[in-house]
């Protein structure tokens, strides 16, 4: 199952993309390698953020469903 990237994840990915583009223009290989490593870190952050945001959304949905079930039972 594929998860849609959250807004926060998209922002991390945009930062990673910018870092990689900057790394390509660097003449200093040490700096370029550090930028690539930082970009990889931001890609991992994007994945974590997307999973965390999806879990939060699911928890909110479950809580809402539980509230609706409870309210329905009270009036039944």
SEGUZA-730618 format. One record per atom (N, C-alpha, C, O, CB): y, z, x; atom name; residue number from 0. Coordinates in nm, 2 decimals, padded with zeros to 4 digits. Each point is the difference from the previous one (the first is absolute). Glycine has a CB too. Layout:
# SEGUZA-730618
+--------+--------+--------+----+-----+
|     py |     pz |     px | at |   i |
+--------+--------+--------+----+-----+
|      Y |      Z |      X | CA | NUM |
...
+--------+--------+--------+----+-----+
END
This chain:
# SEGUZA-730618
+--------+--------+--------+----+-----+
|     py |     pz |     px | at |   i |
+--------+--------+--------+----+-----+
| -00.12 |  00.00 |  00.08 |  N |   0 |
|  00.12 |  00.00 | -00.08 | CA |   0 |
|  00.12 |  00.00 |  00.09 |  C |   0 |
|  00.01 |  00.08 |  00.10 |  O |   0 |
| -00.13 |  00.04 | -00.29 | CB |   0 |
|  00.22 | -00.20 |  00.16 |  N |   1 |
|  00.12 | -00.02 |  00.07 | CA |   1 |
|  00.11 |  00.09 | -00.06 |  C |   1 |
|  00.02 |  00.00 | -00.12 |  O |   1 |
| -00.09 | -00.23 |  00.20 | CB |   1 |
|  00.15 |  00.30 |  00.00 |  N |   2 |
|  00.11 |  00.08 | -00.05 | CA |   2 |
|  00.13 | -00.07 |  00.03 |  C |   2 |
|  00.02 | -00.06 |  00.11 |  O |   2 |
| -00.15 |  00.27 | -00.07 | CB |   2 |
|  00.22 | -00.22 | -00.14 |  N |   3 |
|  00.13 | -00.06 |  00.02 | CA |   3 |
|  00.08 |  00.09 |  00.09 |  C |   3 |
|  00.00 |  00.13 | -00.02 |  O |   3 |
| -00.01 | -00.24 | -00.21 | CB |   3 |
|  00.08 |  00.06 |  00.32 |  N |   4 |
|  00.09 |  00.07 |  00.10 | CA |   4 |
|  00.11 |  00.07 | -00.08 |  C |   4 |
|  00.07 | -00.07 | -00.07 |  O |   4 |
| -00.13 | -00.09 |  00.26 | CB |   4 |
|  00.08 |  00.29 | -00.17 |  N |   5 |
|  00.11 |  00.07 | -00.06 | CA |   5 |
|  00.13 | -00.04 |  00.06 |  C |   5 |
|  00.01 | -00.07 |  00.11 |  O |   5 |
| -00.16 |  00.26 | -00.16 | CB |   5 |
|  00.26 | -00.15 | -00.02 |  N |   6 |
|  00.13 | -00.03 |  00.06 | CA |   6 |
|  00.02 |  00.06 |  00.13 |  C |   6 |
|  00.06 | -00.06 |  00.09 |  O |   6 |
|  00.03 |  00.04 | -00.32 | CB |   6 |
| -00.13 |  00.14 |  00.25 |  N |   7 |
|  00.01 |  00.07 |  00.12 | CA |   7 |
| -00.08 | -00.07 |  00.11 |  C |   7 |
|  00.04 | -00.01 |  00.11 |  O |   7 |
|  00.00 |  00.23 | -00.23 | CB |   7 |
| -00.16 | -00.27 |  00.08 |  N |   8 |
| -00.08 | -00.07 |  00.10 | CA |   8 |
|  00.06 | -00.13 |  00.04 |  C |   8 |
| -00.01 | -00.04 |  00.11 |  O |   8 |
| -00.19 |  00.14 | -00.22 | CB |   8 |
|  00.27 | -00.17 |  00.01 |  N |   9 |
|  00.07 | -00.12 |  00.03 | CA |   9 |
|  00.11 |  00.02 |  00.11 |  C |   9 |
|  00.02 | -00.08 |  00.08 |  O |   9 |
| -00.08 |  00.00 | -00.31 | CB |   9 |
|  00.13 |  00.19 |  00.21 |  N |  10 |
|  00.10 |  00.04 |  00.10 | CA |  10 |
| -00.05 |  00.02 |  00.14 |  C |  10 |
|  00.06 | -00.05 |  00.10 |  O |  10 |
|  00.07 |  00.15 | -00.29 | CB |  10 |
| -00.24 | -00.03 |  00.20 |  N |  11 |
| -00.07 |  00.02 |  00.13 | CA |  11 |
| -00.04 | -00.14 |  00.05 |  C |  11 |
|  00.02 | -00.02 |  00.12 |  O |  11 |
| -00.10 |  00.25 | -00.19 | CB |  11 |
|  00.02 | -00.31 | -00.01 |  N |  12 |
| -00.04 | -00.13 |  00.05 | CA |  12 |
|  00.12 | -00.09 |  00.05 |  C |  12 |
| -00.02 | -00.07 |  00.10 |  O |  12 |
| -00.18 |  00.08 | -00.26 | CB |  12 |
|  00.31 |  00.00 |  00.09 |  N |  13 |
|  00.12 | -00.07 |  00.04 | CA |  13 |
|  00.04 |  00.05 |  00.14 |  C |  13 |
|  00.05 | -00.08 |  00.08 |  O |  13 |
|  00.02 |  00.04 | -00.33 | CB |  13 |
| -00.07 |  00.17 |  00.27 |  N |  14 |
|  00.04 |  00.05 |  00.13 | CA |  14 |
| -00.10 | -00.05 |  00.11 |  C |  14 |
|  00.05 | -00.04 |  00.10 |  O |  14 |
|  00.05 |  00.25 | -00.22 | CB |  14 |
| -00.23 | -00.21 |  00.08 |  N |  15 |
| -00.10 | -00.04 |  00.10 | CA |  15 |
|  00.03 | -00.15 |  00.04 |  C |  15 |
| -00.01 | -00.04 |  00.11 |  O |  15 |
| -00.16 |  00.20 | -00.20 | CB |  15 |
|  00.20 | -00.24 | -00.01 |  N |  16 |
|  00.03 | -00.14 |  00.02 | CA |  16 |
|  00.12 | -00.02 |  00.09 |  C |  16 |
|  00.00 | -00.08 |  00.09 |  O |  16 |
| -00.10 |  00.02 | -00.32 | CB |  16 |
|  00.20 |  00.14 |  00.21 |  N |  17 |
|  00.12 | -00.01 |  00.08 | CA |  17 |
| -00.03 |  00.04 |  00.14 |  C |  17 |
|  00.05 | -00.06 |  00.10 |  O |  17 |
|  00.09 |  00.11 | -00.30 | CB |  17 |
| -00.22 |  00.06 |  00.22 |  N |  18 |
| -00.03 |  00.04 |  00.13 | CA |  18 |
| -00.08 | -00.11 |  00.08 |  C |  18 |
|  00.02 | -00.02 |  00.12 |  O |  18 |
| -00.03 |  00.26 | -00.20 | CB |  18 |
| -00.09 | -00.30 |  00.01 |  N |  19 |
| -00.08 | -00.11 |  00.06 | CA |  19 |
|  00.09 | -00.12 |  00.04 |  C |  19 |
| -00.02 | -00.06 |  00.10 |  O |  19 |
| -00.18 |  00.14 | -00.23 | CB |  19 |
|  00.29 | -00.11 |  00.04 |  N |  20 |
|  00.09 | -00.11 |  00.03 | CA |  20 |
|  00.09 |  00.03 |  00.13 |  C |  20 |
|  00.02 | -00.09 |  00.08 |  O |  20 |
| -00.02 |  00.02 | -00.33 | CB |  20 |
|  00.05 |  00.19 |  00.25 |  N |  21 |
|  00.07 |  00.04 |  00.12 | CA |  21 |
| -00.08 |  00.00 |  00.13 |  C |  21 |
|  00.05 | -00.04 |  00.10 |  O |  21 |
|  00.09 |  00.18 | -00.26 | CB |  21 |
| -00.26 | -00.09 |  00.14 |  N |  22 |
| -00.09 |  00.00 |  00.12 | CA |  22 |
| -00.02 | -00.14 |  00.06 |  C |  22 |
| -00.02 | -00.01 |  00.12 |  O |  22 |
| -00.10 |  00.21 | -00.22 | CB |  22 |
|  00.11 | -00.30 |  00.01 |  N |  23 |
| -00.02 | -00.14 |  00.05 | CA |  23 |
|  00.12 | -00.05 |  00.08 |  C |  23 |
| -00.02 | -00.09 |  00.09 |  O |  23 |
| -00.12 |  00.05 | -00.29 | CB |  23 |
|  00.26 |  00.10 |  00.18 |  N |  24 |
|  00.12 | -00.05 |  00.07 | CA |  24 |
|  00.02 |  00.08 |  00.13 |  C |  24 |
|  00.09 | -00.04 |  00.08 |  O |  24 |
|  00.01 | -00.03 | -00.30 | CB |  24 |
| -00.18 |  00.17 |  00.24 |  N |  25 |
|  00.02 |  00.09 |  00.12 | CA |  25 |
| -00.05 | -00.07 |  00.13 |  C |  25 |
| -00.11 | -00.05 |  00.00 |  O |  25 |
|  00.09 |  00.25 | -00.15 | CB |  25 |
|  00.10 | -00.19 |  00.25 |  N |  26 |
| -00.04 | -00.04 |  00.13 | CA |  26 |
| -00.07 |  00.11 |  00.08 |  C |  26 |
| -00.09 | -00.03 |  00.09 |  O |  26 |
|  00.28 | -00.14 | -00.08 | CB |  26 |
| -00.17 |  00.29 | -00.04 |  N |  27 |
| -00.06 |  00.12 |  00.06 | CA |  27 |
| -00.13 |  00.02 | -00.08 |  C |  27 |
|  00.00 |  00.05 | -00.11 |  O |  27 |
|  00.22 |  00.05 |  00.19 | CB |  27 |
| -00.33 | -00.12 | -00.01 |  N |  28 |
| -00.13 |  00.01 | -00.06 | CA |  28 |
| -00.04 |  00.14 | -00.05 |  C |  28 |
| -00.06 |  00.02 | -00.10 |  O |  28 |
| -00.01 | -00.21 |  00.24 | CB |  28 |
|  00.12 |  00.29 | -00.06 |  N |  29 |
| -00.03 |  00.14 | -00.04 | CA |  29 |
|  00.07 |  00.04 | -00.13 |  C |  29 |
| -00.06 |  00.06 | -00.08 |  O |  29 |
|  00.05 |  00.00 |  00.33 | CB |  29 |
|  00.13 | -00.10 | -00.26 |  N |  30 |
|  00.08 |  00.02 | -00.13 | CA |  30 |
| -00.07 | -00.07 | -00.11 |  C |  30 |
| -00.01 |  00.05 | -00.11 |  O |  30 |
|  00.23 | -00.02 |  00.23 | CB |  30 |
| -00.26 | -00.16 | -00.10 |  N |  31 |
| -00.06 | -00.08 | -00.10 | CA |  31 |
| -00.13 |  00.07 | -00.05 |  C |  31 |
| -00.03 |  00.00 | -00.12 |  O |  31 |
|  00.13 | -00.21 |  00.22 | CB |  31 |
| -00.18 |  00.26 | -00.01 |  N |  32 |
| -00.13 |  00.07 | -00.03 | CA |  32 |
|  00.03 |  00.13 | -00.08 |  C |  32 |
| -00.07 |  00.03 | -00.09 |  O |  32 |
| -00.03 | -00.13 |  00.30 | CB |  32 |
|  00.20 |  00.17 | -00.18 |  N |  33 |
|  00.04 |  00.12 | -00.07 | CA |  33 |
|  00.04 | -00.04 | -00.14 |  C |  33 |
| -00.03 |  00.07 | -00.10 |  O |  33 |
|  00.10 |  00.05 |  00.31 | CB |  33 |
|  00.01 | -00.22 | -00.23 |  N |  34 |
|  00.04 | -00.05 | -00.13 | CA |  34 |
| -00.12 | -00.04 | -00.08 |  C |  34 |
| -00.01 |  00.03 | -00.12 |  O |  34 |
|  00.23 | -00.10 |  00.21 | CB |  34 |
| -00.32 |  00.00 | -00.03 |  N |  35 |
| -00.12 | -00.04 | -00.07 | CA |  35 |
| -00.08 |  00.12 | -00.05 |  C |  35 |
| -00.05 |  00.01 | -00.11 |  O |  35 |
|  00.04 | -00.22 |  00.25 | CB |  35 |
|  00.00 |  00.31 | -00.05 |  N |  36 |
| -00.07 |  00.13 | -00.04 | CA |  36 |
|  00.07 |  00.07 | -00.11 |  C |  36 |
| -00.06 |  00.05 | -00.09 |  O |  36 |
| -00.02 | -00.03 |  00.33 | CB |  36 |
|  00.21 | -00.02 | -00.24 |  N |  37 |
|  00.08 |  00.06 | -00.11 | CA |  37 |
| -00.02 | -00.08 | -00.13 |  C |  37 |
| -00.01 |  00.06 | -00.10 |  O |  37 |
|  00.18 |  00.02 |  00.27 | CB |  37 |
| -00.17 | -00.21 | -00.16 |  N |  38 |
| -00.03 | -00.08 | -00.12 | CA |  38 |
| -00.14 |  00.03 | -00.06 |  C |  38 |
| -00.01 |  00.01 | -00.12 |  O |  38 |
|  00.16 | -00.19 |  00.22 | CB |  38 |
| -00.25 |  00.20 | -00.01 |  N |  39 |
| -00.13 |  00.03 | -00.05 | CA |  39 |
|  00.00 |  00.14 | -00.07 |  C |  39 |
| -00.06 |  00.02 | -00.11 |  O |  39 |
| -00.04 | -00.15 |  00.29 | CB |  39 |
|  00.18 |  00.22 | -00.13 |  N |  40 |
|  00.02 |  00.13 | -00.06 | CA |  40 |
|  00.06 | -00.01 | -00.14 |  C |  40 |
| -00.04 |  00.06 | -00.10 |  O |  40 |
|  00.06 |  00.05 |  00.32 | CB |  40 |
|  00.08 | -00.20 | -00.23 |  N |  41 |
|  00.06 | -00.02 | -00.13 | CA |  41 |
| -00.09 | -00.07 | -00.10 |  C |  41 |
|  00.01 |  00.03 | -00.12 |  O |  41 |
|  00.21 | -00.04 |  00.23 | CB |  41 |
| -00.31 | -00.07 | -00.06 |  N |  42 |
| -00.10 | -00.07 | -00.09 | CA |  42 |
| -00.09 |  00.11 | -00.05 |  C |  42 |
| -00.04 | -00.01 | -00.12 |  O |  42 |
|  00.06 | -00.21 |  00.25 | CB |  42 |
| -00.06 |  00.31 | -00.05 |  N |  43 |
| -00.09 |  00.11 | -00.04 | CA |  43 |
|  00.07 |  00.09 | -00.11 |  C |  43 |
| -00.06 |  00.04 | -00.09 |  O |  43 |
| -00.06 | -00.04 |  00.32 | CB |  43 |
|  00.25 |  00.02 | -00.20 |  N |  44 |
|  00.08 |  00.08 | -00.09 | CA |  44 |
|  00.01 | -00.07 | -00.14 |  C |  44 |
| -00.01 |  00.07 | -00.10 |  O |  44 |
|  00.14 |  00.03 |  00.29 | CB |  44 |
| -00.12 | -00.23 | -00.19 |  N |  45 |
|  00.01 | -00.07 | -00.12 | CA |  45 |
| -00.13 |  00.01 | -00.08 |  C |  45 |
|  00.00 |  00.02 | -00.12 |  O |  45 |
|  00.15 | -00.18 |  00.23 | CB |  45 |
| -00.26 |  00.16 | -00.04 |  N |  46 |
| -00.13 |  00.01 | -00.07 | CA |  46 |
| -00.01 |  00.14 | -00.06 |  C |  46 |
| -00.04 |  00.02 | -00.12 |  O |  46 |
| -00.07 | -00.19 |  00.27 | CB |  46 |
|  00.14 |  00.27 | -00.07 |  N |  47 |
| -00.01 |  00.14 | -00.05 | CA |  47 |
|  00.10 |  00.03 | -00.12 |  C |  47 |
| -00.04 |  00.06 | -00.09 |  O |  47 |
| -00.02 |  00.01 |  00.32 | CB |  47 |
|  00.18 | -00.13 | -00.22 |  N |  48 |
|  00.10 |  00.02 | -00.10 | CA |  48 |
| -00.05 | -00.06 | -00.13 |  C |  48 |
|  00.01 |  00.05 | -00.11 |  O |  48 |
|  00.17 | -00.05 |  00.28 | CB |  48 |
| -00.24 | -00.12 | -00.16 |  N |  49 |
| -00.05 | -00.07 | -00.12 | CA |  49 |
| -00.11 |  00.08 | -00.06 |  C |  49 |
|  00.00 |  00.01 | -00.13 |  O |  49 |
|  00.06 | -00.23 |  00.23 | CB |  49 |
| -00.15 |  00.27 | -00.02 |  N |  50 |
| -00.11 |  00.08 | -00.06 | CA |  50 |
|  00.05 |  00.13 | -00.07 |  C |  50 |
| -00.04 |  00.03 | -00.10 |  O |  50 |
| -00.11 | -00.13 |  00.27 | CB |  50 |
|  00.24 |  00.16 | -00.10 |  N |  51 |
|  00.06 |  00.13 | -00.05 | CA |  51 |
|  00.08 | -00.03 | -00.13 |  C |  51 |
| -00.01 |  00.08 | -00.10 |  O |  51 |
|  00.02 |  00.01 |  00.33 | CB |  51 |
|  00.07 | -00.20 | -00.23 |  N |  52 |
|  00.07 | -00.03 | -00.12 | CA |  52 |
| -00.09 | -00.04 | -00.12 |  C |  52 |
|  00.03 |  00.04 | -00.11 |  O |  52 |
|  00.16 | -00.11 |  00.26 | CB |  52 |
| -00.30 |  00.00 | -00.12 |  N |  53 |
| -00.09 | -00.03 | -00.11 | CA |  53 |
| -00.07 |  00.12 | -00.05 |  C |  53 |
| -00.02 |  00.02 | -00.12 |  O |  53 |
| -00.02 | -00.24 |  00.23 | CB |  53 |
|  00.00 |  00.32 | -00.02 |  N |  54 |
| -00.06 |  00.12 | -00.05 | CA |  54 |
|  00.10 |  00.08 | -00.08 |  C |  54 |
| -00.04 |  00.06 | -00.10 |  O |  54 |
| -00.10 | -00.05 |  00.31 | CB |  54 |
|  00.27 |  00.00 | -00.17 |  N |  55 |
|  00.09 |  00.07 | -00.08 | CA |  55 |
|  00.02 | -00.06 | -00.14 |  C |  55 |
|  00.01 |  00.07 | -00.10 |  O |  55 |
|  00.11 | -00.01 |  00.31 | CB |  55 |
| -00.12 | -00.20 | -00.22 |  N |  56 |
|  00.02 | -00.06 | -00.12 | CA |  56 |
| -00.12 |  00.02 | -00.09 |  C |  56 |
|  00.01 |  00.02 | -00.12 |  O |  56 |
|  00.12 | -00.20 |  00.23 | CB |  56 |
| -00.25 |  00.18 | -00.05 |  N |  57 |
| -00.12 |  00.03 | -00.08 | CA |  57 |
|  00.00 |  00.15 | -00.05 |  C |  57 |
| -00.04 |  00.02 | -00.12 |  O |  57 |
| -00.09 | -00.19 |  00.26 | CB |  57 |
|  00.17 |  00.26 | -00.06 |  N |  58 |
|  00.01 |  00.14 | -00.04 | CA |  58 |
|  00.10 |  00.01 | -00.12 |  C |  58 |
| -00.03 |  00.08 | -00.09 |  O |  58 |
| -00.03 |  00.00 |  00.32 | CB |  58 |
|  00.17 | -00.14 | -00.22 |  N |  59 |
|  00.10 |  00.00 | -00.11 | CA |  59 |
| -00.06 | -00.06 | -00.13 |  C |  59 |
|  00.02 |  00.06 | -00.11 |  O |  59 |
|  00.17 | -00.07 |  00.28 | CB |  59 |
| -00.26 | -00.10 | -00.15 |  N |  60 |
| -00.06 | -00.06 | -00.12 | CA |  60 |
| -00.11 |  00.09 | -00.06 |  C |  60 |
|  00.00 |  00.02 | -00.13 |  O |  60 |
|  00.04 | -00.24 |  00.23 | CB |  60 |
| -00.12 |  00.29 | -00.02 |  N |  61 |
| -00.10 |  00.09 | -00.05 | CA |  61 |
|  00.07 |  00.12 | -00.07 |  C |  61 |
| -00.05 |  00.04 | -00.10 |  O |  61 |
| -00.11 | -00.11 |  00.28 | CB |  61 |
|  00.26 |  00.12 | -00.12 |  N |  62 |
|  00.07 |  00.11 | -00.06 | CA |  62 |
|  00.06 | -00.03 | -00.14 |  C |  62 |
|  00.00 |  00.07 | -00.09 |  O |  62 |
|  00.05 |  00.02 |  00.32 | CB |  62 |
|  00.01 | -00.21 | -00.23 |  N |  63 |
|  00.06 | -00.05 | -00.13 | CA |  63 |
| -00.11 | -00.02 | -00.11 |  C |  63 |
|  00.02 |  00.04 | -00.11 |  O |  63 |
|  00.16 | -00.16 |  00.24 | CB |  63 |
| -00.30 |  00.07 | -00.09 |  N |  64 |
| -00.11 | -00.02 | -00.09 | CA |  64 |
| -00.05 |  00.14 | -00.05 |  C |  64 |
| -00.03 |  00.01 | -00.12 |  O |  64 |
| -00.03 | -00.23 |  00.23 | CB |  64 |
|  00.05 |  00.31 | -00.02 |  N |  65 |
| -00.04 |  00.14 | -00.04 | CA |  65 |
|  00.10 |  00.06 | -00.09 |  C |  65 |
| -00.04 |  00.07 | -00.10 |  O |  65 |
| -00.08 | -00.05 |  00.32 | CB |  65 |
|  00.25 | -00.04 | -00.20 |  N |  66 |
|  00.10 |  00.06 | -00.09 | CA |  66 |
| -00.02 | -00.07 | -00.14 |  C |  66 |
|  00.01 |  00.07 | -00.10 |  O |  66 |
|  00.15 | -00.03 |  00.29 | CB |  66 |
| -00.17 | -00.17 | -00.19 |  N |  67 |
| -00.02 | -00.07 | -00.13 | CA |  67 |
| -00.13 |  00.05 | -00.07 |  C |  67 |
|  00.01 |  00.02 | -00.13 |  O |  67 |
|  00.12 | -00.22 |  00.22 | CB |  67 |
| -00.24 |  00.22 | -00.02 |  N |  68 |
| -00.12 |  00.04 | -00.06 | CA |  68 |
|  00.02 |  00.14 | -00.06 |  C |  68 |
| -00.04 |  00.03 | -00.11 |  O |  68 |
| -00.10 | -00.17 |  00.27 | CB |  68 |
|  00.21 |  00.23 | -00.08 |  N |  69 |
|  00.02 |  00.14 | -00.05 | CA |  69 |
|  00.09 |  00.00 | -00.12 |  C |  69 |
| -00.03 |  00.07 | -00.10 |  O |  69 |
|  00.00 |  00.01 |  00.33 | CB |  69 |
|  00.13 | -00.17 | -00.23 |  N |  70 |
|  00.09 |  00.00 | -00.12 | CA |  70 |
| -00.07 | -00.05 | -00.12 |  C |  70 |
|  00.02 |  00.04 | -00.11 |  O |  70 |
|  00.18 | -00.08 |  00.26 | CB |  70 |
| -00.29 | -00.06 | -00.13 |  N |  71 |
| -00.07 | -00.06 | -00.11 | CA |  71 |
| -00.10 |  00.10 | -00.06 |  C |  71 |
| -00.01 |  00.01 | -00.12 |  O |  71 |
|  00.03 | -00.23 |  00.22 | CB |  71 |
| -00.08 |  00.30 | -00.02 |  N |  72 |
| -00.10 |  00.10 | -00.04 | CA |  72 |
|  00.07 |  00.12 | -00.08 |  C |  72 |
| -00.05 |  00.05 | -00.09 |  O |  72 |
| -00.09 | -00.11 |  00.28 | CB |  72 |
|  00.27 |  00.08 | -00.15 |  N |  73 |
|  00.07 |  00.11 | -00.07 | CA |  73 |
|  00.04 | -00.04 | -00.14 |  C |  73 |
|  00.01 |  00.09 | -00.09 |  O |  73 |
|  00.08 | -00.02 |  00.31 | CB |  73 |
| -00.08 | -00.20 | -00.25 |  N |  74 |
|  00.04 | -00.04 | -00.13 | CA |  74 |
| -00.11 | -00.05 | -00.08 |  C |  74 |
|  00.01 | -00.04 | -00.12 |  O |  74 |
|  00.21 | -00.02 |  00.21 | CB |  74 |
| -00.34 |  00.06 | -00.04 |  N |  75 |
| -00.12 | -00.05 | -00.07 | CA |  75 |
| -00.06 |  00.10 | -00.09 |  C |  75 |
| -00.10 | -00.02 | -00.07 |  O |  75 |
|  00.05 | -00.13 |  00.26 | CB |  75 |
+--------+--------+--------+----+-----+
END
